[in-house]
Amino acid sequence: MPLDETDHPIVAKAVEQFADTKAKHERIRAIDDQVLFKVKVQRWRGAVWIDADLPWLVAAGKREDGSGDDFYAKLEAEGKAARARHNATHAETLKTVTSTAHLLPTREDHIRYRAEAGVRLVRRLRTTLLTLVRASLRDGREHAVDFDTFTLGLQVRADDGHETYLAVRITGSVPPNLTTVILRNVPGCEVEGWYPEYALPERELLPAEQAWSNIMDPRAAAEVLNDVE
């Protein structure tokens, strides 16, 4: 399961709070070697570090007012202890009061994040393709959705012989592997049945646009229409 889908209140709050990159956040003043921001929900408290607009929840715990077990008190104490350990074993000592570099994401964390980003994109593509197929089955027209760097369009047409043709178009620059992922996730179409097209049913292709066609299984088309949105 992607970490941002973990069923925990502090994770959900961090995702919600840092969704707006222009929003203001409260800094944890007791930590001076890194800029960490507070996240608060119920009795949970968290610390978020931002790397190139990408927020990372690097630590979390519970609020315990007046106790050494309070999350922010422990975070400060552990930061000071880490700084002391570093200075005891390194000739070049830290000038900050705390050291929290050990909390920051590692190479493995970045690898996992990229993998999870790929999973999220595939899930979004599957949902979008179902929505586009359903809409086009209902009116026979082309429907499209804009992604960050490209536009995905789709049109379904039935001919007099009762075959159902489906055309997918991608406008924008996308790597070949993404095109393959899109075509593999179109419902009711054989993976090996895609053919490149040089025009859509109702228009010519635009610059920086590619199109592919296939025959859609009518049973799959019926299932898509019967699915509850």
Protein Blocks (a to p, Z undefined) as FASTA:
>chain_A
ZZklpccfklmmmmmmmmpmkbccdddfkbmkbccddddehjbccddddeehiacdfbdc
dddehiakbmklmmmmmmmmmmmmmmmmcfbdcfbfbdcklmpccfklmmmmmmmmmmmm
mmmmmmmmmmmmmmmmmnopacddddfkbccdddddddfkopacdddddedjddfklmmm
mmmmpghiafklpccdfbdfkbccdehiacddddddfklmmmmmmpcZZ
